[in-house]
Amino acid sequence: IRVATYPTVTGEKIVLRLFAPSDGRSLRDLDLPGEVCGEVERFLRRHSGLLLLTGPAGSGKTTTIYACLRHLATLDGRHIITVEDPVEQIIPGIMQTEVNEARGLDYARAARHLLRQDPQGLVIGEIRDEETANLAVRAGLTGHLVISTLHAGSCKGVFERLLVMCADHYAVWSAAELVLNQRLIRRLCRACQGAGCADCLQTGYRGRVPAVEWLRVDDAVRTKARQHGLAVLQPNQPLELAARQLVDQGVTNQPEFNRMFNP
């Protein structure tokens, strides 16, 4: 449980966030589109490069990262280290650490020290500042597989932020391999198909499914971006199209699509 409190004029406001430490879902359990799942698995087979995830709070980024960690734990005994805030799930075979800003151990300082532990893979919970961004990029270029999150509204927005934080733009384009921008959309109840029943508490929805915009950064994308800038950057699958496909497949419905994209 993560607890946050704040004083108000009428009393203390408390927010409790519940974590599910036993949630052992794999990449295949996340209901990612087959093409996206394949791209992530392809990246995880690499031995260097940078995977960045973006999306608002509650969009499933952390769940996706833990699924990636479970996958990495099955691959040829790799030495994988994480720095998280906080550690939400324990993954056997992964060395997990927490930031402690009260003692001066932030993401940047933790990552800097952990790179001296000879990791083959490094997960940084969030890129928040220039130092962490440069560490992640440099690690991705020097024989480390790096996974992190960055707050942005799109795959293109990830690079807009990263290129501001990192002076070496060539290094950014060289390190980046894959970007995922995801949202969680409510799934139609399988028992009633949206009509409302006891299983879904009369809401018509039960569970959520990810809609994922993704961009694979290959040599062609790197060349275009270096020559022409971010204006030419287009995702392999735009977010709204990914969500529209879920509507067409009957996984969700038009009102849920409108709630997400036409509030």
C-alpha positions, 0 to 999 in steps of 0.5 A, spaced: 500 500 500 502 506 498 499 512 502 499 519 501 496 524 506 495 532 505 492 537 510 485 540 509 481 545 512 476 540 514 481 534 516 486 530 513 486 527 506 488 520 505 489 516 498 491 509 498 494 506 492 493 498 493 499 494 489 498 487 487 504 483 489 502 476 486 500 479 479 505 475 475 502 476 468 507 475 462 507 479 456 502 474 453 497 475 459 497 483 458 493 482 451 498 487 448 496 487 440 500 481 437 505 486 433 506 490 439 508 483 443 513 481 438 516 488 438 517 488 445 520 480 445 524 482 439 527 488 443 528 484 450 532 479 446 537 484 444 543 486 449 543 493 448 538 499 446 533 503 450 526 502 450 521 507 453 514 507 455 509 513 456 502 514 458 498 518 464 498 515 471 494 509 471 496 507 464 499 500 465 506 502 464 509 499 470 505 492 469 508 492 462 515 493 465 514 488 470 512 483 465 518 485 461 522 483 467 519 476 468 521 475 460 528 477 462 528 473 468 527 467 463 533 469 458 540 466 459 541 468 466 542 475 464 544 480 470 538 485 470 538 491 476 532 495 477 531 502 481 524 503 482 520 508 486 517 503 490 518 496 488 511 494 487 512 486 485 518 482 487 521 478 481 525 472 482 532 472 479 532 480 478 536 485 483 531 490 485 533 497 488 529 503 491 530 510 491 530 514 497 530 521 496 530 523 503 537 520 504 539 523 497 539 517 493 535 519 487 534 515 480 540 519 477 545 517 483 542 510 484 543 509 476 550 511 476 552 507 482 548 501 479 552 501 472 558 499 476 555 493 478 556 490 471 549 489 469 547 487 462 540 490 463 538 496 467 530 498 469 530 505 471 523 507 474 522 514 471 526 519 467 525 525 471 531 530 469 537 531 465 542 527 468 538 520 468 536 521 461 543 522 459 545 516 463 540 512 460 542 514 453 549 512 455 548 506 458 543 504 452 549 505 447 555 501 451 552 494 452 546 495 456 539 493 455 535 499 458 528 500 460 524 506 463 518 511 462 518 518 460 512 523 461 509 525 454 503 524 450 505 521 444 511 517 441 513 523 438 513 527 445 518 522 448 523 524 443 521 532 444 522 531 451 528 527 451 532 531 446 531 537 450 534 533 456 540 530 452 545 535 448 547 529 444 542 528 439 546 523 435 546 519 441 539 519 443 537 516 436 543 511 436 540 508 443 533 508 442 530 502 439 522 502 441 517 507 444 510 505 447 505 510 448 499 506 452 492 507 455 488 502 458 481 502 455 475 498 459 473 491 456 466 490 455 463 484 460 464 478 456 458 475 460 453 481 458 457 484 452 455 491 455 448 490 457 450 490 464 449 484 469 451 482 476 458 480 473 460 487 472 456 490 477 451 493 472 456 497 468 457 493 462 465 493 463 469 488 466 477 489 466 481 493 462 485 492 455 491 496 453 491 500 446 498 501 444 501 506 440 508 504 438 514 506 434 520 502 432 526 506 431 530 503 425 536 505 421 531 508 416 527 512 422 534 515 425 536 517 418 530 521 417 529 524 424 537 526 423 536 529 417 529 532 417 527 533 425 521 530 429 516 533 424 517 526 420 516 522 426 510 517 425 508 511 429 508 504 426 501 504 429 497 511 432 494 511 438 487 512 436 487 507 430 489 502 436 483 504 440 479 504 434 481 496 432 479 494 439 472 497 438 471 494 431 473 487 434 468 488 439 473 488 445 470 495 447 465 500 444 464 507 441 462 510 448 468 508 451 472 510 445 469 517 446 470 517 453 478 516 452 479 521 446 473 525 445 471 527 453 
